[in-house]
Amino acid sequence: MSTTTTNQDAYETDSTTNVVHLDSVALAGAAAVVSAIAMLLLGVFGAVGVYEGAVEAMEQWHLFFEPTVVGTVAGMVEAAVISFVLMYAFAS
C-alpha cells in the first residue's frame, strides 16, 4: 500500500500559487460613488440644519461645496474626482 504526500496541509488550498490582483478601477469607482453619496447627504443635512459641524467642515475642506443645490452637486463631483484619483493611485 502506498500513500502520496504533499507539502501542503489538508486545510491549505491552492491560494499559495495563485495571486489575486486588486481591480484599481473598480475600487476607485466604488470610492467615488461612496464619497459622492456622502456629499449628497451632507448637502441635504446642511439644507435642513442637521449636522452643522460636519457641513461646516466640508465647506472648509472642499472648494466647491455649499449646502445649496448647485454647491452640493459641485461638491459631489469634486469629492468623486478626488477620491477616484486617490484610490486609483493607492490600488495601483
C-alpha positions in Angstrom: 0.0 0.0 0.0 1.5 3.3 -1.0 0.5 6.8 0.1 1.2 10.1 -1.6 2.5 13.0 0.4 2.5 16.7 -0.4 4.0 19.8 1.1 0.5 21.3 1.7 -1.6 20.6 4.8 -5.1 19.3 4.4 -6.6 22.7 5.2 -4.3 24.6 2.9 -5.7 25.5 -0.5 -4.1 26.3 -3.8 -4.0 30.0 -3.0 -0.3 29.8 -2.4 0.3 29.6 -6.1 -2.5 31.9 -7.3 -2.1 35.6 -7.0 -5.2 37.8 -6.7 -4.9 41.3 -8.2 -6.8 44.2 -7.0 -9.0 45.9 -9.6 -7.9 49.5 -9.4 -10.8 51.0 -11.5 -13.5 49.1 -9.6 -12.1 50.2 -6.2 -11.7 53.8 -7.4 -15.2 53.8 -8.8 -16.7 52.5 -5.7 -14.9 55.1 -3.6 -16.1 57.8 -5.9 -19.7 56.7 -5.6 -19.5 56.5 -1.8 -17.9 59.9 -1.5 -20.5 61.5 -3.8 -23.3 60.0 -1.8 -21.7 61.3 1.4 -21.6 64.8 -0.1 -25.2 64.5 -1.1 -26.2 63.6 2.4 -24.2 66.4 3.8 -25.8 68.8 1.4 -29.3 67.6 2.4 -28.4 67.8 6.1 -26.9 71.3 5.6 -30.1 72.5 3.9 -32.2 71.0 6.7 -30.0 72.3 9.5 -28.7 69.0 10.9 -25.1 68.1 11.5 -24.0 71.7 11.2 -20.4 70.9 12.3 -19.8 68.3 9.6 -21.3 70.6 7.0 -19.0 73.5 8.1 -16.0 71.2 8.0 -16.9 70.1 4.4 -17.3 73.8 3.4 -13.7 74.4 4.7 -12.2 71.3 3.2 -13.8 71.3 -0.3 -13.5 74.2 -2.7 -17.0 74.0 -4.3 -19.2 72.5 -1.5 -22.1 74.6 -0.1 -25.4 73.5 1.3 -27.3 74.7 -1.8 -28.3 72.6 -4.8 -25.5 73.8 -7.1 -22.9 73.7 -4.2 -24.0 70.1 -3.4 -23.7 68.9 -6.9 -20.3 70.7 -7.3 -19.1 69.1 -4.1 -20.3 65.7 -5.2 -18.3 66.0 -8.4 -15.3 67.3 -6.6 -15.3 64.6 -4.0 -15.9 61.9 -6.6 -12.9 63.1 -8.7 -10.6 63.4 -5.7 -11.5 60.0 -4.2 -11.3 58.3 -7.6 -7.8 59.7 -8.3 -6.5 58.9 -4.8 -7.9 55.4 -4.6 -6.7 54.5 -8.1 -3.2 55.6 -7.2 -3.4 53.6 -3.9 -4.7 50.5 -5.6 -2.2 50.5 -8.5 
